[in-house]
Amino acid sequence: MQTYDLAPGHRISRVIKGGWQLAGGHGDIDRQASIDDMIAFADSGITTFDCADIYTGVEALIGDFRKEYERARGAEALDKIKVHTKFVPDLGNLATLTKADVAAAIETSLKRLNMDQLNLVQFHWWDYEVDRQVEVATWLAELRQEGKIANIGGTNFDTEQMLRIIDAGVPLVSMQVQYSLIDDRPSRAMTTAAAQHGVRFLCYGSVGGGLFSERMLGVPELTPPFENRSLIKYKLIVDEFGGWALFQELLKALSVVAARHGSDIASIASRAVLERPGVAAVIVGARNRNHLERNLAIPGIKLSEEDFAEINAVLARANPVPGDVYTLERDRNGKHGSVMKYNLNKQGH
């Protein structure tokens, strides 16, 4: 597994195991099986795990995994495990949030994850109209100075707000963004700004919630009701990209490339995102280890000029998804924003 030094002392695997799919809404979770899966990922070289304080039960699950992993593999092996969590204050609390609230939330994450210091806290802010995001980010920086947090990242900020936070002296090392072959919003203003300030991208959505797969090749357009919120979210991006027929052409091109490499559509789609400037890692939303072997192979796929030419021939006919990073999703009354859940933290629970 290829690694990437996101910050001094913070080496990550270039494929990160996501945690959203373990938070409910994607089927029943077997706790011990999930921990055993995490051990298998870690042993295989995928040593970085993504979660959030709003992913119900996932921080505690990773905390239990860390305990078991240390018992089974020792403290030195545990040191290689990096956990990326998030601080996501509820929409309803943004106006009244205090520094004590932020400190309490970080303490809760520390306790759940069984850690003395959080490796990376990725900060999210729902509403720019409640213009306190820079103030709250500086509180996270103060908690970092106190040793509660090793590194600070952001998630789903647009370029302007990312720069405001950096200009306030908050040392952002990463920005978690939705980035895929059908959603290139980070490649515009943010790529240049992030490069200038040493911010690297951690990318989710590179397989479109499962839309980038052989299972979707050649099937009629998906219609509601969808199997889960993830499919709703990424089907909306397909619509912005140019619709189902064009997406099918992209899947066909990826299928041809995959056959050439003895790979699969999802892996090729993720590998293509890893090639983008500023990308440190892709996050795979693996509920279990069924595709572990494929996940491990992603960074090692060597895409050729011919491969990119075939993929880019389809992308050249696509519509750019409008706006900066997360702009569409910030409209709570719009079709993209309506998929989100805004008050999952219930501060103080």
C-alpha positions in Angstrom: 0.0 0.0 0.0 1.3 3.4 -0.9 1.6 5.9 1.9 1.5 9.7 2.1 2.9 12.0 4.8 0.0 14.3 5.4 1.9 16.1 8.2 5.0 15.4 10.3 4.4 12.2 12.1 1.1 11.6 10.3 1.6 9.0 7.6 -1.6 7.7 6.0 -2.4 4.9 3.5 -3.4 6.3 0.1 -6.6 4.3 0.4 -8.6 5.1 3.6 -11.4 3.0 5.0 -14.5 5.1 5.3 -16.9 4.8 8.2 -20.2 6.4 7.1 -21.5 3.0 5.9 -21.2 1.7 9.5 -23.4 4.4 10.9 -26.7 2.8 10.1 -28.9 3.3 7.1 -26.9 0.9 5.0 -28.0 -2.4 6.7 -27.5 -4.1 10.0 -24.0 -3.9 11.6 -22.4 -6.9 13.3 -20.1 -5.2 15.8 -17.4 -8.0 16.1 -17.4 -8.7 12.4 -16.8 -5.0 11.8 -13.9 -5.0 14.2 -12.5 -8.1 12.6 -12.8 -6.4 9.2 -10.9 -3.3 10.4 -8.1 -5.6 11.7 -7.9 -7.2 8.3 -7.7 -3.8 6.6 -5.0 -2.7 9.0 -3.0 -5.9 8.6 -3.1 -5.5 4.8 -1.8 -1.9 4.8 -4.9 0.2 4.9 -4.0 1.8 8.2 -6.1 5.0 8.0 -9.8 5.1 9.1 -12.3 7.9 8.5 -15.2 8.6 10.8 -17.1 11.5 12.4 -18.7 12.5 15.7 -22.0 12.4 13.8 -21.6 8.9 12.4 -23.7 7.1 15.0 -21.6 4.6 16.9 -18.6 4.6 14.6 -16.1 6.4 16.8 -16.8 3.9 19.6 -16.5 1.0 17.1 -13.1 2.2 16.0 -12.2 2.7 19.7 -13.0 -0.9 20.3 -11.0 -1.9 17.2 -8.0 0.1 18.5 -8.1 -1.8 21.9 -8.3 -5.2 20.2 -5.5 -4.3 17.7 -3.2 -3.2 20.4 -3.8 -6.4 22.3 -3.3 -8.5 19.2 -0.5 -6.6 17.5 1.2 -4.4 20.1 1.7 -0.7 20.7 4.1 -0.2 17.8 1.5 -1.6 15.3 -1.2 0.6 16.8 1.0 3.7 16.3 0.7 3.2 12.6 -3.1 3.3 12.7 -4.4 6.9 12.0 -8.0 7.8 12.7 -9.5 10.8 10.9 -12.6 12.0 12.7 -14.7 15.1 12.3 -16.2 17.9 14.4 -19.6 18.6 13.0 -21.7 21.0 15.2 -25.4 20.8 14.7 -27.0 23.4 12.4 -29.3 24.4 15.3 -26.3 25.1 17.6 -24.1 27.2 15.3 -25.2 30.6 16.6 -24.8 29.6 20.3 -21.8 27.4 20.2 -19.2 28.1 22.8 -15.5 27.2 23.2 -16.6 24.9 26.1 -19.0 23.1 23.7 -16.2 22.5 21.2 -13.8 21.3 24.0 -16.6 18.9 25.2 -17.1 17.5 21.7 -13.4 16.8 21.3 -13.3 15.1 24.8 -16.2 12.9 23.7 -14.4 11.9 20.5 -11.2 11.2 22.6 -13.2 9.0 25.0 -15.0 7.1 22.2 -11.9 6.5 20.2 -9.8 5.5 23.3 -7.1 8.1 22.5 -5.1 10.7 24.4 -4.8 12.9 21.3 -6.9 12.9 18.1 -4.8 12.3 15.0 -6.9 14.5 12.7 -10.0 16.5 13.3 -11.8 17.6 10.2 -14.1 20.6 10.8 -17.4 21.1 9.1 -19.8 24.1 9.2 -23.3 23.9 7.8 -24.2 27.6 7.3 -22.0 30.5 6.2 -24.8 32.9 7.1 -24.0 32.1 10.7 -20.5 33.6 10.2 -18.7 32.0 13.1 -16.8 29.3 11.3 -13.4 31.1 11.5 -13.9 31.8 15.2 -14.7 28.2 15.9 -11.8 27.0 13.8 -9.5 29.0 16.0 -10.8 27.3 19.0 -9.8 24.0 17.5 -6.4 25.4 16.9 -6.2 26.3 20.6 -7.2 22.7 21.5 -4.4 21.6 19.2 -1.9 23.8 21.1 -3.2 22.2 24.3 -2.3 18.7 22.8 -5.9 17.4 22.4 -5.5 17.4 18.6 -2.5 16.6 16.5 -3.7 18.0 13.2 -6.7 20.0 11.9 -8.4 19.6 8.5 -11.6 20.8 7.0 -14.4 19.1 5.2 -16.7 20.5 2.5 -15.6 24.1 2.9 -15.4 26.1 -0.4 -12.2 27.8 -1.4 -13.1 31.3 0.0 -13.9 29.9 3.5 -10.9 27.6 3.5 -8.7 30.6 2.9 -10.4 32.7 5.6 -9.6 29.9 8.1 -6.0 29.6 6.9 -5.6 33.4 7.0 -6.8 33.3 10.7 -3.7 31.2 11.5 -5.4 27.8 11.7 -2.9 25.2 10.3 -5.1 23.2 8.0 -3.3 20.1 6.6 -6.2 18.6 4.6 -9.6 19.2 3.1 -12.0 16.3 2.7 -13.9 16.8 -0.5 -16.3 15.0 -2.8 -14.1 14.3 -5.9 -14.7 11.9 -8.7 -14.7 11.5 -12.5 -18.2 13.0 -12.5 -17.6 15.7 -9.9 -14.5 17.8 -10.6 -15.4 20.9 -8.4 -12.2 20.7 -6.3 -10.1 20.9 -9.5 -11.0 24.5 -10.1 -10.2 27.3 -7.6 -9.4 25.0 -4.6 -6.6 23.0 -6.2 -4.5 26.1 -6.7 -5.3 27.6 -3.3 -4.7 24.3 -1.5 -1.3 23.8 -3.2 -0.2 27.3 -2.1 -1.0 26.5 1.5 0.1 22.9 1.8 -3.5 21.6 2.1 -4.0 18.1 0.6 -7.3 16.5 -0.5 -8.8 13.4 1.1 -11.5 12.4 -1.4 -14.8 10.7 -0.9 -17.4 9.8 -3.5 -14.8 8.5 -6.0 -17.0 5.4 -6.7 -20.2 7.4 -6.5 -21.8 5.4 -3.7 -21.5 2.2 -5.8 -22.7 3.8 -9.1 -19.2 3.2 -10.5 -19.5 -0.6 -10.8 -20.1 -3.4 -13.2 -23.5 -3.9 -11.5 -24.6 -0.5 -13.0 -23.2 -1.0 -16.5 -26.0 -1.4 -19.0 -28.9 -1.1 -16.6 -31.9 1.3 -17.1 -31.7 4.6 -15.3 -32.2 4.3 -11.6 -35.5 5.8 -10.2 -36.8 6.3 -6.7 -37.1 4.8 -4.2 -33.4 4.4 -3.9 -31.7 1.7 -1.7 -30.0 4.3 0.5 -29.2 8.0 0.9 -25.8 7.5 -0.7 -27.4 6.5 -4.0 -29.8 9.4 -4.0 -26.9 11.8 -3.4 -24.7 10.5 -6.2 -27.5 9.9 -8.7 -28.1 13.7 -8.4 -24.5 14.3 -9.4 -24.9 12.0 -12.4 -27.8 14.2 -13.4 -25.6 17.3 -13.1 -22.8 15.6 -15.0 -24.9 15.0 -18.1 -27.4 12.2 -17.3 -27.6 8.5 -17.3 -26.8 7.9 -21.0 -23.5 9.8 -20.7 -22.7 8.1 -17.4 -23.2 4.7 -19.1 -20.7 5.7 -21.8 -18.2 6.6 -19.0 -18.8 3.2 -17.3 -18.2 1.5 -20.7 -14.9 3.3 -21.1 -13.9 2.4 -17.6 -14.8 -1.2 -18.2 -12.5 -1.4 -21.2 -9.7 0.2 -19.2 -10.4 -2.2 -16.3 -10.2 -5.2 -18.5 -6.8 -4.0 -19.8 -5.5 -4.0 -16.2 -7.3 -7.0 -14.9 -9.1 -4.7 -12.6 -12.7 -3.4 -12.1 -14.6 -0.1 -12.8 -14.6 1.1 -9.2 -10.9 0.7 -8.8 -10.1 2.5 -12.1 -12.4 5.3 -11.1 -10.6 5.7 -7.7 -7.1 5.4 -9.3 -8.0 8.2 -11.7 -8.9 10.5 -8.8 -5.6 9.6 -7.0 -3.8 11.0 -10.1 -5.4 14.5 -9.6 -3.2 17.2 -8.3 -3.2 17.7 -4.6 -4.9 14.3 -3.8 -3.4 12.5 -0.9 -5.9 9.6 -0.6 -9.2 8.3 -1.6 -11.8 7.1 1.0 -13.5 3.8 0.2 -16.8 3.3 1.9 -16.2 -0.4 2.7 -18.8 -1.9 5.0 -16.8 -5.1 5.1 -13.7 -6.8 3.6 -15.4 -8.3 0.6 -13.5 -6.0 -1.8 -10.3 -5.6 0.3 -8.1 -7.2 -2.4 -9.4 -4.7 -5.0 -9.0 -1.8 -2.5 -5.4 -2.7 -1.9 -4.6 -2.8 -5.6 -5.9 0.7 -6.4 -2.7 2.7 -5.9 -0.6 0.2 -7.9 -2.7 0.5 -11.1 -0.6 2.2 -13.7 -3.0 4.1 -16.0 -1.5 4.8 -19.5 -2.0 7.8 -21.8 -4.4 5.5 -23.8 -6.4 4.8 -20.7 -6.8 8.5 -19.9 -7.6 9.4 -23.5 -10.5 7.0 -23.5 -11.8 8.3 -20.2 -11.3 11.9 -21.1 -13.1 11.5 -24.4 -16.3 10.9 -22.5 -15.5 13.6 -19.8 -15.1 16.2 -22.5 -18.8 16.0 -23.3 -19.9 16.3 -19.7 -21.4 19.4 -17.9 -19.2 20.7 -15.1 -21.1 20.2 -11.8 -21.9 23.9 -10.9 -20.2 25.9 -8.2 -17.3 25.4 -5.8 -16.9 22.5 -3.4 -20.2 21.7 -1.7 -22.0 24.8 -3.1 -24.9 22.7 -4.3 -25.2 20.8 -1.1 -25.3 24.0 1.0 -28.7 25.0 -0.4 -30.9 23.3 2.2 -34.0 23.8 0.2 -32.4 22.4 -3.0 -32.5 18.8 -4.2 -28.9 18.2 -3.1 -29.2 19.8 0.3 -32.4 18.0 1.1 -30.5 14.7 1.3 -28.4 15.9 4.2 -29.1 15.5 7.9 -28.2 18.6 9.8 -28.6 17.9 13.5 -27.1 14.6 14.2 -24.8 15.6 17.0 -27.3 16.7 19.7 -24.5 18.6 21.5 -24.0 17.3 25.0 -25.4 13.8 24.5 
